[in-house]
Amino acid sequence: MSFVLKICDKYVYCFFLKYSMNLVEKYIFSQLLKNSILILLLIISLFSLSKSVQLIDLIINRGLPSIFFIKLILLSLPQIIPVLLPIIVSLSVFFVFSRMKSDNELIILQSSGLTPSKLIKPVIMFSLSFGLISLFFTVIIAPKSNENFKILLYSLKNNYSSTLLQEGMFNTIGKELTIFVKERLEGGKLSNIFIHDSTDKQQQSTLIAKKGILISDKNSTKILLENGSQQFQSKEKKLSILYFDKYLLDINNTENESLLDRWKSPSERTMLELRNPDPKSGDDLKNLQAFKAEITNRFALPLNVIGFSLVIISFIISSKFHRTENYSFSIKVCFMIIIFKILSIIASNLSIKFINLELLNFLPFLICLVMSLFFVRPKELLHV
């Protein structure tokens, strides 16, 4: 942890701001950077812990290799970092300036002639730096990560079907197969197997076998059923039963749909793909508004980093000083951050549902900007 903070101090802080800030502003920027990294690592740890609870079943009960567990968590992180950065930066601003206020550092600085604009300047530069990081994630990292995440899930669902067969439960493989295995034995052996196969919609069948064995290779996973029966309805709607000694069933998806040919959701697409949907694709034509909303949201999230932090610092500077700890003030700040985040989520959902409302994603930033001007006089901000 300390090593990470030292690296950030040495390279990020010194490289960007060595010649553009005075000593006080550098001190504030350094404190903001340290607090933001600590909060970010804490939230990532909590997210990874909650995600691991959902995925741990794949490792313990279903025998999935642990490397996929780690990959799924790592591929999930770029999706949430841009969403969390506005909260992280605004909380960092609140913690740093609240501590400076309680330690009388803020009062001393203001008494020495430091104007509010000089206090706001390091916050703006800090939030701008993190806003650029957020933009890098939303435009480049997150779409590719979302695509790789879904490809990995698809791969696990098809190439590792054998490991996902949990005993004592109905396991769904693709859209066509439902498999129940009473007991899994060593060497891929299965006992008391029930399979409902709806590959042929016109003639769905049910397979029942006393035992079977899994046969896997790089391209497919099959079950060799022994001593069983196949039940299906004939064209005359009569129940027919076929008994067999051995029956080989491929439990991979029979569609053989290429990963490259599947329809990509807006969150997986690059900016070029969002701006140029396929006019021959019905799914693309149905989601034109979602594409527009995704484009604006990728720029709105970085702006929210700046807007959230700006309104918090403006509110702190404009508030009165209290000698004792003021819990109501902390509650107000936390309440403001929550409200702005909820507003951002609502704006994002509405921009997808309603035509030509994609610019609604910028509403939270505009509200933060107006509130900042309300808390701090515009004349003071002009002295930056």
Buried (B, 14 or more C-beta within 10 A) or exposed (E): EEEEBEEBBEEBBEEBBEEEBEEBBBBBBBBBBBBBBBBBEEBBEEBBEEBBEEBEEBBEEBBBEEEBBEBBBEBBBBBBBBBBBBBBBBBBBBBBBBEBBBEEBBEEBBEEEBBBBBBBBBBBBBBBBBBEBBBEBBBBBBBEBBBBBBBBEBEBBBBBBBBBBBBEEEBEBBEBBBBBBEEBEEEBEBBBBBBBBBBEEEEBBBBBBEBBBBBBEEEEBBBBBBBBBBBBEEEEEEEEEEEEEEBEBBBBBBEEEEEEEEEBBBBBBBBEBBEEBEEEEEEBEEBEBBBBBBBBBBBBBBBBBBBBBBBBBBBBBBBEEEEEEBEEBEEEBEEBBEEBBEBBEEBBEBBBEEEEBBBBBBBBBEBBBEBBBEBBEEEBBEEE
